């Protein structure tokens, strides 16, 4: 089955060197780049096989549910435990006013978390980019890179779970994807150190720049379940973050992204695709289901049965067995949102899932 992303060809910008050391980029009116998704031409496992050979496995854990209500020393101890269990990063979501008004600012949280441990990686997953102007976002990324060098991953999405959250920020939900594409183009250029002139449908910039310059391109992972999200990943991302999909869909998406990126001229991407499941852990499947169902219904205000097919629960071994097919399909950033009876049990459960998945991977590559 072939599915085309109907986007207008992008007119290539003319570049000129300024009299100083800054690179400048003069744009004609913005047009989005063409990219095709093809689910059928190559075996779905082809990209996954390349990723297995070339890309290391990373594990992230969502910061514990009760984390910010703890005294400072206990927060720092929880982060130390997560690091000692071998996790590469802690991640957290970003919402302005989700469902009934709940939310938290992803950049504020990762700034705080970055100071709880000297080396632990930090990630926003997922940041609602269309609700923000890309220039201040680029500044926030540069600042985080200064206070926590080489430690950030940036997960980006369009906010499809609650259109009202988009509306109350003054953004037409129908424009979320196009705004995000423009923002990603701008942020990528600024991370490269360019001085940018940009004439888009949503953003217009004249001689925009970020100094001090970025010392690296912060990896950007793009979330979403639609073909538009896969297309966005192929054009702008270092990886895709899947959620609530089957292993078969995941494998097909990984392959389609790789092909679409090649068709757009991105032939040397070190893909770091992710998967971000909720999971319930307890001594029995019944108790694990009860815990994760309650947490998800409280957060999403949707019956758990809508998520249950893609939400593992049970012992750590049960959860690892359910997630293994995603690793086999090319997942290399496993972000675990564990629900258990306490913060310490969440950390211990996540660590056990990580150990089981790594053991299976070592056996497969021996």
BALOBA-1460 file (C-alpha; in Angstrom, 3 decimals):
// residues 366
<rec num="1" residu="x" x="0.000" y="0.000" z="0.000"/>
<rec num="2" residu="x" x="1.443" y="3.345" z="-0.997"/>
<rec num="3" residu="x" x="0.449" y="6.506" z="0.804"/>
<rec num="4" residu="x" x="1.598" y="9.882" z="-0.456"/>
<rec num="5" residu="x" x="2.086" y="12.929" z="1.732"/>
<rec num="6" residu="x" x="0.653" y="15.715" z="-0.387"/>
<rec num="7" residu="x" x="3.096" y="18.538" z="0.274"/>
<rec num="8" residu="x" x="4.348" y="21.206" z="-2.068"/>
<rec num="9" residu="x" x="7.938" y="21.036" z="-3.234"/>
<rec num="10" residu="x" x="10.306" y="23.194" z="-1.238"/>
<rec num="11" residu="x" x="12.159" y="25.848" z="-3.197"/>
<rec num="12" residu="x" x="15.802" y="25.584" z="-2.210"/>
<rec num="13" residu="x" x="17.134" y="28.666" z="-0.390"/>
<rec num="14" residu="x" x="19.996" y="30.762" z="-1.678"/>
<rec num="15" residu="x" x="22.810" y="31.043" z="0.850"/>
<rec num="16" residu="x" x="25.284" y="33.854" z="1.210"/>
<rec num="17" residu="x" x="28.192" y="34.501" z="3.528"/>
<rec num="18" residu="x" x="27.991" y="37.601" z="5.672"/>
<rec num="19" residu="x" x="30.875" y="39.975" z="6.131"/>
<rec num="20" residu="x" x="31.357" y="38.558" z="9.637"/>
<rec num="21" residu="x" x="31.660" y="35.006" z="10.837"/>
<rec num="22" residu="x" x="27.920" y="34.258" z="10.830"/>
<rec num="23" residu="x" x="26.394" y="32.197" z="8.070"/>
<rec num="24" residu="x" x="23.233" y="33.699" z="6.644"/>
<rec num="25" residu="x" x="20.398" y="32.076" z="4.759"/>
<rec num="26" residu="x" x="18.013" y="34.064" z="2.563"/>
<rec num="27" residu="x" x="14.728" y="32.299" z="1.939"/>
<rec num="28" residu="x" x="12.121" y="32.616" z="-0.718"/>
<rec num="29" residu="x" x="8.578" y="32.105" z="0.595"/>
<rec num="30" residu="x" x="8.371" y="28.894" z="2.601"/>
<rec num="31" residu="x" x="7.080" y="25.747" z="0.938"/>
<rec num="32" residu="x" x="7.076" y="22.358" z="2.565"/>
<rec num="33" residu="x" x="9.169" y="19.566" z="1.132"/>
<rec num="34" residu="x" x="7.687" y="16.606" z="-0.710"/>
<rec num="35" residu="x" x="8.064" y="13.223" z="0.955"/>
<rec num="36" residu="x" x="6.478" y="9.842" z="0.185"/>
<rec num="37" residu="x" x="5.642" y="7.067" z="2.627"/>
<rec num="38" residu="x" x="5.742" y="3.551" z="1.228"/>
<rec num="39" residu="x" x="4.709" y="0.640" z="3.432"/>
<rec num="40" residu="x" x="5.120" y="-2.113" z="0.896"/>
<rec num="41" residu="x" x="8.203" y="-1.941" z="-1.288"/>
<rec num="42" residu="x" x="10.868" y="-3.309" z="1.107"/>
<rec num="43" residu="x" x="10.632" y="-5.867" z="3.907"/>
<rec num="44" residu="x" x="9.524" y="-4.106" z="7.079"/>
<rec num="45" residu="x" x="12.484" y="-5.539" z="8.969"/>
<rec num="46" residu="x" x="15.193" y="-4.095" z="6.692"/>
<rec num="47" residu="x" x="15.644" y="-0.796" z="8.527"/>
<rec num="48" residu="x" x="15.281" y="-2.576" z="11.860"/>
<rec num="49" residu="x" x="18.160" y="-4.881" z="10.971"/>
<rec num="50" residu="x" x="20.411" y="-1.915" z="10.163"/>
<rec num="51" residu="x" x="19.425" y="-0.228" z="13.420"/>
<rec num="52" residu="x" x="20.146" y="-3.390" z="15.431"/>
<rec num="53" residu="x" x="23.695" y="-3.447" z="14.131"/>
<rec num="54" residu="x" x="24.501" y="0.263" z="14.319"/>
<rec num="55" residu="x" x="22.476" y="1.903" z="17.113"/>
<rec num="56" residu="x" x="22.939" y="1.319" z="20.861"/>
<rec num="57" residu="x" x="19.949" y="0.799" z="23.143"/>
<rec num="58" residu="x" x="18.910" y="3.643" z="25.453"/>
<rec num="59" residu="x" x="16.462" y="3.432" z="28.315"/>
<rec num="60" residu="x" x="14.508" y="6.303" z="29.809"/>
<rec num="61" residu="x" x="12.185" y="6.390" z="32.781"/>
<rec num="62" residu="x" x="9.437" y="8.895" z="33.408"/>
<rec num="63" residu="x" x="10.067" y="10.793" z="36.589"/>
<rec num="64" residu="x" x="8.107" y="9.140" z="39.420"/>
<rec num="65" residu="x" x="4.521" y="10.300" z="39.819"/>
<rec num="66" residu="x" x="4.979" y="11.718" z="43.321"/>
<rec num="67" residu="x" x="8.447" y="13.115" z="42.641"/>
<rec num="68" residu="x" x="7.852" y="16.846" z="43.096"/>
<rec num="69" residu="x" x="5.925" y="16.379" z="46.348"/>
<rec num="70" residu="x" x="9.020" y="14.866" z="48.003"/>
<rec num="71" residu="x" x="11.589" y="16.871" z="50.009"/>
<rec num="72" residu="x" x="14.616" y="17.958" z="47.991"/>
<rec num="73" residu="x" x="17.005" y="15.351" z="49.398"/>
<rec num="74" residu="x" x="14.529" y="12.566" z="48.641"/>
<rec num="75" residu="x" x="14.092" y="13.799" z="45.077"/>
<rec num="76" residu="x" x="17.831" y="13.736" z="44.577"/>
<rec num="77" residu="x" x="17.978" y="10.224" z="46.038"/>
<rec num="78" residu="x" x="15.297" y="9.009" z="43.620"/>
<rec num="79" residu="x" x="17.267" y="10.370" z="40.663"/>
<rec num="80" residu="x" x="20.416" y="8.707" z="42.003"/>
<rec num="81" residu="x" x="18.563" y="5.393" z="42.192"/>
<rec num="82" residu="x" x="17.375" y="5.741" z="38.595"/>
<rec num="83" residu="x" x="20.924" y="6.489" z="37.443"/>
<rec num="84" residu="x" x="22.397" y="3.638" z="39.493"/>
<rec num="85" residu="x" x="19.960" y="1.225" z="37.833"/>
<rec num="86" residu="x" x="21.534" y="2.085" z="34.490"/>
<rec num="87" residu="x" x="18.947" y="4.387" z="32.927"/>
<rec num="88" residu="x" x="20.267" y="6.801" z="30.338"/>
<rec num="89" residu="x" x="17.744" y="9.561" z="30.908"/>
<rec num="90" residu="x" x="14.688" y="10.734" z="32.798"/>
<rec num="91" residu="x" x="11.850" y="12.055" z="30.680"/>
<rec num="92" residu="x" x="8.684" y="13.991" z="31.339"/>
<rec num="93" residu="x" x="5.735" y="15.260" z="29.336"/>
<rec num="94" residu="x" x="4.772" y="18.831" z="28.518"/>
<rec num="95" residu="x" x="1.247" y="20.226" z="28.726"/>
<rec num="96" residu="x" x="-0.103" y="23.746" z="29.035"/>
<rec num="97" residu="x" x="-3.717" y="22.990" z="30.004"/>
<rec num="98" residu="x" x="-4.550" y="19.344" z="29.361"/>
<rec num="99" residu="x" x="-8.147" y="18.072" z="29.620"/>
<rec num="100" residu="x" x="-9.244" y="19.678" z="32.899"/>
<rec num="101" residu="x" x="-6.372" y="22.168" z="33.049"/>
<rec num="102" residu="x" x="-3.545" y="19.958" z="34.290"/>
<rec num="103" residu="x" x="-0.025" y="20.277" z="32.932"/>
<rec num="104" residu="x" x="3.609" y="21.086" z="33.530"/>
<rec num="105" residu="x" x="6.245" y="22.993" z="31.603"/>
<rec num="106" residu="x" x="8.696" y="20.525" z="30.103"/>
<rec num="107" residu="x" x="11.648" y="22.914" z="29.944"/>
<rec num="108" residu="x" x="11.212" y="24.065" z="33.541"/>
<rec num="109" residu="x" x="11.078" y="20.447" z="34.691"/>
<rec num="110" residu="x" x="14.163" y="19.283" z="32.830"/>
<rec num="111" residu="x" x="16.082" y="22.330" z="34.051"/>
<rec num="112" residu="x" x="15.250" y="21.317" z="37.613"/>
<rec num="113" residu="x" x="15.974" y="17.650" z="37.022"/>
<rec num="114" residu="x" x="19.299" y="18.411" z="35.356"/>
<rec num="115" residu="x" x="20.571" y="19.760" z="38.668"/>
<rec num="116" residu="x" x="19.623" y="16.640" z="40.629"/>
<rec num="117" residu="x" x="22.428" y="14.554" z="39.101"/>
<rec num="118" residu="x" x="25.706" y="15.439" z="37.344"/>
<rec num="119" residu="x" x="25.387" y="13.108" z="34.344"/>
<rec num="120" residu="x" x="21.824" y="11.777" z="34.017"/>
<rec num="121" residu="x" x="20.302" y="12.503" z="30.617"/>
<rec num="122" residu="x" x="17.088" y="14.524" z="30.355"/>
<rec num="123" residu="x" x="14.300" y="14.442" z="27.795"/>
<rec num="124" residu="x" x="11.004" y="16.189" z="27.123"/>
<rec num="125" residu="x" x="8.649" y="13.669" z="25.599"/>
<rec num="126" residu="x" x="6.506" y="15.042" z="24.151"/>
<rec num="127" residu="x" x="6.896" y="18.836" z="23.825"/>
<rec num="128" residu="x" x="3.921" y="20.606" z="22.242"/>
<rec num="129" residu="x" x="5.890" y="22.635" z="19.736"/>
<rec num="130" residu="x" x="2.980" y="24.184" z="17.753"/>
<rec num="131" residu="x" x="1.886" y="26.077" z="20.864"/>
<rec num="132" residu="x" x="5.160" y="28.015" z="20.962"/>
<rec num="133" residu="x" x="7.207" y="30.350" z="18.815"/>
<rec num="134" residu="x" x="10.308" y="28.511" z="17.540"/>
<rec num="135" residu="x" x="12.856" y="31.241" z="18.336"/>
<rec num="136" residu="x" x="12.285" y="31.203" z="22.131"/>
<rec num="137" residu="x" x="12.251" y="27.396" z="21.962"/>
<rec num="138" residu="x" x="15.655" y="27.457" z="20.270"/>
<rec num="139" residu="x" x="16.895" y="29.751" z="23.032"/>
<rec num="140" residu="x" x="15.591" y="27.337" z="25.678"/>
<rec num="141" residu="x" x="17.364" y="24.448" z="23.965"/>
<rec num="142" residu="x" x="20.610" y="26.422" z="23.849"/>
<rec num="143" residu="x" x="20.320" y="27.307" z="27.533"/>
<rec num="144" residu="x" x="19.658" y="23.712" z="28.571"/>
<rec num="145" residu="x" x="22.688" y="22.686" z="26.522"/>
<rec num="146" residu="x" x="24.773" y="25.185" z="28.496"/>
<rec num="147" residu="x" x="23.657" y="24.024" z="31.940"/>
<rec num="148" residu="x" x="23.513" y="20.294" z="31.077"/>
<rec num="149" residu="x" x="25.880" y="19.742" z="28.116"/>
<rec num="150" residu="x" x="25.294" y="16.720" z="25.854"/>
<rec num="151" residu="x" x="22.509" y="15.411" z="28.082"/>
<rec num="152" residu="x" x="19.271" y="16.372" z="26.318"/>
<rec num="153" residu="x" x="16.958" y="14.580" z="23.916"/>
<rec num="154" residu="x" x="14.077" y="16.634" z="22.513"/>
<rec num="155" residu="x" x="10.792" y="14.885" z="21.780"/>
<rec num="156" residu="x" x="8.330" y="16.910" z="19.694"/>
<rec num="157" residu="x" x="4.633" y="16.418" z="18.965"/>
<rec num="158" residu="x" x="1.616" y="18.358" z="17.733"/>
<rec num="159" residu="x" x="-0.791" y="17.832" z="20.649"/>
<rec num="160" residu="x" x="-3.463" y="15.682" z="19.068"/>
<rec num="161" residu="x" x="-4.951" y="14.237" z="22.253"/>
<rec num="162" residu="x" x="-6.745" y="17.433" z="23.326"/>
<rec num="163" residu="x" x="-7.658" y="19.987" z="20.617"/>
<rec num="164" residu="x" x="-8.992" y="22.352" z="23.291"/>
<rec num="165" residu="x" x="-5.496" y="22.663" z="24.762"/>
<rec num="166" residu="x" x="-4.366" y="23.933" z="21.373"/>
<rec num="167" residu="x" x="-7.306" y="26.324" z="20.996"/>
<rec num="168" residu="x" x="-6.840" y="27.988" z="24.403"/>
<rec num="169" residu="x" x="-3.269" y="28.824" z="23.364"/>
<rec num="170" residu="x" x="-4.646" y="30.761" z="20.395"/>
<rec num="171" residu="x" x="-3.696" y="28.175" z="17.780"/>
<rec num="172" residu="x" x="-6.069" y="26.693" z="15.205"/>
<rec num="173" residu="x" x="-5.834" y="22.895" z="15.709"/>
<rec num="174" residu="x" x="-6.028" y="22.432" z="11.931"/>
<rec num="175" residu="x" x="-2.672" y="24.209" z="11.554"/>
<rec num="176" residu="x" x="-0.719" y="22.222" z="14.177"/>
<rec num="177" residu="x" x="1.220" y="20.084" z="11.737"/>
<rec num="178" residu="x" x="2.184" y="22.888" z="9.372"/>
<rec num="179" residu="x" x="3.234" y="25.136" z="12.253"/>
<rec num="180" residu="x" x="5.358" y="22.332" z="13.649"/>
<rec num="181" residu="x" x="7.070" y="21.756" z="10.305"/>
<rec num="182" residu="x" x="8.005" y="25.424" z="10.030"/>
<rec num="183" residu="x" x="9.219" y="25.445" z="13.629"/>
<rec num="184" residu="x" x="11.396" y="22.379" z="13.120"/>
<rec num="185" residu="x" x="12.945" y="23.908" z="10.004"/>
<rec num="186" residu="x" x="13.745" y="27.092" z="11.927"/>
<rec num="187" residu="x" x="15.118" y="25.307" z="14.997"/>
<rec num="188" residu="x" x="17.321" y="23.048" z="12.877"/>
<rec num="189" residu="x" x="18.810" y="26.067" z="11.075"/>
<rec num="190" residu="x" x="19.473" y="27.902" z="14.338"/>
<rec num="191" residu="x" x="21.121" y="24.824" z="15.846"/>
<rec num="192" residu="x" x="23.465" y="24.789" z="12.847"/>
<rec num="193" residu="x" x="24.550" y="28.313" z="13.780"/>
<rec num="194" residu="x" x="22.858" y="30.052" z="10.866"/>
<rec num="195" residu="x" x="21.586" y="33.615" z="10.821"/>
<rec num="196" residu="x" x="18.144" y="33.074" z="9.428"/>
<rec num="197" residu="x" x="15.717" y="35.012" z="7.277"/>
<rec num="198" residu="x" x="12.467" y="33.085" z="7.051"/>
<rec num="199" residu="x" x="9.177" y="33.922" z="5.344"/>
<rec num="200" residu="x" x="6.629" y="31.285" z="6.303"/>
<rec num="201" residu="x" x="2.886" y="30.974" z="6.611"/>
<rec num="202" residu="x" x="3.043" y="31.181" z="10.409"/>
<rec num="203" residu="x" x="6.470" y="32.609" z="11.268"/>
<rec num="204" residu="x" x="8.474" y="35.427" z="9.724"/>
<rec num="205" residu="x" x="12.027" y="36.043" z="10.897"/>
<rec num="206" residu="x" x="14.663" y="38.557" z="9.874"/>
<rec num="207" residu="x" x="18.292" y="37.870" z="10.789"/>
<rec num="208" residu="x" x="17.338" y="35.531" z="13.624"/>
<rec num="209" residu="x" x="20.281" y="33.974" z="15.430"/>
<rec num="210" residu="x" x="21.142" y="32.209" z="18.668"/>
<rec num="211" residu="x" x="24.408" y="32.968" z="20.490"/>
<rec num="212" residu="x" x="26.431" y="31.452" z="22.025"/>
<rec num="213" residu="x" x="26.172" y="28.967" z="19.188"/>
<rec num="214" residu="x" x="25.050" y="25.395" z="19.768"/>
<rec num="215" residu="x" x="27.957" y="23.003" z="20.227"/>
<rec num="216" residu="x" x="25.957" y="20.107" z="18.750"/>
<rec num="217" residu="x" x="22.671" y="19.292" z="17.068"/>
<rec num="218" residu="x" x="20.416" y="18.174" z="19.917"/>
<rec num="219" residu="x" x="18.679" y="14.951" z="18.797"/>
<rec num="220" residu="x" x="15.025" y="15.535" z="17.915"/>
<rec num="221" residu="x" x="12.579" y="12.642" z="18.133"/>
<rec num="222" residu="x" x="9.119" y="13.199" z="16.702"/>
<rec num="223" residu="x" x="5.989" y="11.660" z="18.154"/>
<rec num="224" residu="x" x="2.622" y="10.907" z="16.627"/>
<rec num="225" residu="x" x="0.638" y="8.019" z="15.227"/>
<rec num="226" residu="x" x="-0.343" y="9.495" z="11.849"/>
<rec num="227" residu="x" x="1.366" y="9.263" z="8.487"/>
<rec num="228" residu="x" x="1.988" y="13.006" z="8.784"/>
<rec num="229" residu="x" x="4.067" y="12.338" z="11.905"/>
<rec num="230" residu="x" x="6.118" y="9.708" z="10.069"/>
<rec num="231" residu="x" x="6.633" y="12.120" z="7.184"/>
<rec num="232" residu="x" x="7.707" y="14.817" z="9.653"/>
<rec num="233" residu="x" x="10.227" y="12.408" z="11.154"/>
<rec num="234" residu="x" x="11.640" y="11.566" z="7.735"/>
<rec num="235" residu="x" x="12.188" y="15.249" z="6.945"/>
<rec num="236" residu="x" x="13.279" y="16.714" z="10.283"/>
<rec num="237" residu="x" x="13.812" y="14.041" z="12.917"/>
<rec num="238" residu="x" x="16.577" y="11.875" z="14.316"/>
<rec num="239" residu="x" x="13.949" y="9.315" z="15.230"/>
<rec num="240" residu="x" x="10.266" y="8.602" z="15.748"/>
<rec num="241" residu="x" x="8.562" y="7.962" z="19.093"/>
<rec num="242" residu="x" x="5.782" y="5.437" z="18.722"/>
<rec num="243" residu="x" x="2.963" y="4.905" z="21.177"/>
<rec num="244" residu="x" x="-0.172" y="2.743" z="21.191"/>
<rec num="245" residu="x" x="0.643" y="0.750" z="18.098"/>
<rec num="246" residu="x" x="1.289" y="-2.909" z="17.328"/>
<rec num="247" residu="x" x="4.824" y="-4.236" z="16.762"/>
<rec num="248" residu="x" x="3.856" y="-4.842" z="13.135"/>
<rec num="249" residu="x" x="2.781" y="-1.229" z="12.659"/>
<rec num="250" residu="x" x="5.951" y="-0.107" z="14.439"/>
<rec num="251" residu="x" x="8.216" y="-2.135" z="12.133"/>
<rec num="252" residu="x" x="6.396" y="-0.890" z="9.029"/>
<rec num="253" residu="x" x="6.658" y="2.713" z="10.239"/>
<rec num="254" residu="x" x="10.403" y="2.443" z="10.876"/>
<rec num="255" residu="x" x="10.937" y="1.146" z="7.365"/>
<rec num="256" residu="x" x="8.637" y="3.752" z="5.786"/>
<rec num="257" residu="x" x="10.466" y="6.585" z="7.563"/>
<rec num="258" residu="x" x="13.809" y="5.339" z="6.302"/>
<rec num="259" residu="x" x="12.581" y="5.143" z="2.714"/>
<rec num="260" residu="x" x="10.906" y="8.550" z="2.863"/>
<rec num="261" residu="x" x="14.060" y="10.116" z="4.294"/>
<rec num="262" residu="x" x="16.096" y="8.634" z="1.447"/>
<rec num="263" residu="x" x="13.651" y="10.040" z="-1.089"/>
<rec num="264" residu="x" x="14.096" y="13.481" z="0.517"/>
<rec num="265" residu="x" x="17.886" y="13.233" z="0.340"/>
<rec num="266" residu="x" x="18.520" y="12.314" z="3.990"/>
<rec num="267" residu="x" x="20.632" y="9.228" z="3.423"/>
<rec num="268" residu="x" x="22.912" y="9.142" z="6.452"/>
<rec num="269" residu="x" x="20.651" y="9.532" z="9.500"/>
<rec num="270" residu="x" x="21.710" y="7.649" z="12.634"/>
<rec num="271" residu="x" x="18.125" y="6.720" z="13.488"/>
<rec num="272" residu="x" x="17.241" y="6.452" z="17.175"/>
<rec num="273" residu="x" x="13.574" y="5.474" z="17.077"/>
<rec num="274" residu="x" x="11.710" y="5.252" z="20.365"/>
<rec num="275" residu="x" x="8.689" y="3.660" z="21.955"/>
<rec num="276" residu="x" x="6.925" y="5.122" z="24.990"/>
<rec num="277" residu="x" x="4.494" y="2.768" z="26.728"/>
<rec num="278" residu="x" x="2.616" y="3.030" z="29.965"/>
<rec num="279" residu="x" x="2.937" y="-0.183" z="31.978"/>
<rec num="280" residu="x" x="1.567" y="-1.471" z="35.268"/>
<rec num="281" residu="x" x="3.791" y="-3.550" z="37.553"/>
<rec num="282" residu="x" x="2.741" y="-5.541" z="40.614"/>
<rec num="283" residu="x" x="2.956" y="-9.082" z="41.979"/>
<rec num="284" residu="x" x="-0.231" y="-10.059" z="40.124"/>
<rec num="285" residu="x" x="-1.664" y="-9.092" z="36.755"/>
<rec num="286" residu="x" x="-4.923" y="-8.092" z="38.418"/>
<rec num="287" residu="x" x="-3.234" y="-5.596" z="40.736"/>
<rec num="288" residu="x" x="-0.968" y="-4.289" z="37.973"/>
<rec num="289" residu="x" x="-3.983" y="-3.705" z="35.745"/>
<rec num="290" residu="x" x="-5.845" y="-1.909" z="38.512"/>
<rec num="291" residu="x" x="-2.918" y="0.441" z="39.141"/>
<rec num="292" residu="x" x="-2.223" y="1.374" z="35.532"/>
<rec num="293" residu="x" x="-5.910" y="1.616" z="34.597"/>
<rec num="294" residu="x" x="-6.589" y="4.064" z="37.412"/>
<rec num="295" residu="x" x="-3.559" y="6.204" z="36.538"/>
<rec num="296" residu="x" x="-4.338" y="6.364" z="32.825"/>
<rec num="297" residu="x" x="-8.026" y="7.100" z="33.314"/>
<rec num="298" residu="x" x="-7.168" y="9.898" z="35.748"/>
<rec num="299" residu="x" x="-4.718" y="11.416" z="33.269"/>
<rec num="300" residu="x" x="-6.504" y="10.977" z="29.940"/>
<rec num="301" residu="x" x="-10.127" y="10.996" z="31.162"/>
<rec num="302" residu="x" x="-10.769" y="8.050" z="28.819"/>
<rec num="303" residu="x" x="-11.765" y="4.456" z="29.757"/>
<rec num="304" residu="x" x="-8.730" y="2.184" z="30.117"/>
<rec num="305" residu="x" x="-10.194" y="-0.294" z="27.646"/>
<rec num="306" residu="x" x="-9.286" y="2.175" z="24.879"/>
<rec num="307" residu="x" x="-5.590" y="1.706" z="25.760"/>
<rec num="308" residu="x" x="-5.502" y="-1.818" z="27.137"/>
<rec num="309" residu="x" x="-4.452" y="-3.576" z="23.934"/>
<rec num="310" residu="x" x="-1.184" y="-1.621" z="23.889"/>
<rec num="311" residu="x" x="-0.579" y="-1.297" z="27.642"/>
<rec num="312" residu="x" x="1.405" y="-4.159" z="29.214"/>
<rec num="313" residu="x" x="0.860" y="-5.020" z="32.853"/>
<rec num="314" residu="x" x="1.887" y="-7.755" z="35.267"/>
<rec num="315" residu="x" x="5.328" y="-8.679" z="36.568"/>
<rec num="316" residu="x" x="8.462" y="-7.079" z="35.088"/>
<rec num="317" residu="x" x="8.980" y="-10.221" z="33.004"/>
<rec num="318" residu="x" x="5.421" y="-9.929" z="31.655"/>
<rec num="319" residu="x" x="6.028" y="-6.318" z="30.654"/>
<rec num="320" residu="x" x="9.426" y="-7.062" z="29.091"/>
<rec num="321" residu="x" x="7.955" y="-9.901" z="27.030"/>
<rec num="322" residu="x" x="5.281" y="-7.543" z="25.676"/>
<rec num="323" residu="x" x="7.864" y="-4.888" z="24.759"/>
<rec num="324" residu="x" x="10.481" y="-7.179" z="23.208"/>
<rec num="325" residu="x" x="8.848" y="-7.168" z="19.736"/>
<rec num="326" residu="x" x="9.281" y="-3.380" z="19.567"/>
<rec num="327" residu="x" x="12.995" y="-3.730" z="20.271"/>
<rec num="328" residu="x" x="13.155" y="-6.379" z="17.542"/>
<rec num="329" residu="x" x="11.405" y="-3.927" z="15.196"/>
<rec num="330" residu="x" x="13.975" y="-1.160" z="15.630"/>
<rec num="331" residu="x" x="13.172" y="0.630" z="18.903"/>
<rec num="332" residu="x" x="16.387" y="1.987" z="20.400"/>
<rec num="333" residu="x" x="14.982" y="4.521" z="22.889"/>
<rec num="334" residu="x" x="12.656" y="2.721" z="25.283"/>
<rec num="335" residu="x" x="10.865" y="5.283" z="27.467"/>
<rec num="336" residu="x" x="9.112" y="3.507" z="30.333"/>
<rec num="337" residu="x" x="6.159" y="5.070" z="32.130"/>
<rec num="338" residu="x" x="5.767" y="2.608" z="34.996"/>
<rec num="339" residu="x" x="2.831" y="2.669" z="37.398"/>
<rec num="340" residu="x" x="3.352" y="0.802" z="40.677"/>
<rec num="341" residu="x" x="2.368" y="1.149" z="44.323"/>
<rec num="342" residu="x" x="5.215" y="3.540" z="45.245"/>
<rec num="343" residu="x" x="8.021" y="5.566" z="43.705"/>
<rec num="344" residu="x" x="10.600" y="2.999" z="44.800"/>
<rec num="345" residu="x" x="8.550" y="0.173" z="43.304"/>
<rec num="346" residu="x" x="8.231" y="2.099" z="40.039"/>
<rec num="347" residu="x" x="12.023" y="2.450" z="39.855"/>
<rec num="348" residu="x" x="12.653" y="-1.185" z="40.790"/>
<rec num="349" residu="x" x="10.056" y="-2.401" z="38.294"/>
<rec num="350" residu="x" x="11.435" y="-0.261" z="35.477"/>
<rec num="351" residu="x" x="14.953" y="-1.488" z="36.259"/>
<rec num="352" residu="x" x="13.803" y="-5.113" z="36.087"/>
<rec num="353" residu="x" x="12.149" y="-4.517" z="32.698"/>
<rec num="354" residu="x" x="15.332" y="-2.873" z="31.422"/>
<rec num="355" residu="x" x="17.475" y="-5.783" z="32.622"/>
<rec num="356" residu="x" x="15.202" y="-8.350" z="30.983"/>
<rec num="357" residu="x" x="15.229" y="-6.532" z="27.638"/>
<rec num="358" residu="x" x="19.004" y="-6.106" z="27.687"/>
<rec num="359" residu="x" x="19.504" y="-9.769" z="28.573"/>
<rec num="360" residu="x" x="17.357" y="-10.785" z="25.609"/>
<rec num="361" residu="x" x="19.303" y="-8.466" z="23.319"/>
<rec num="362" residu="x" x="22.652" y="-9.867" z="24.468"/>
<rec num="363" residu="x" x="21.395" y="-13.376" z="23.807"/>
<rec num="364" residu="x" x="20.214" y="-12.395" z="20.330"/>
<rec num="365" residu="x" x="23.550" y="-10.831" z="19.372"/>
<rec num="366" residu="x" x="25.817" y="-13.467" z="20.970"/>
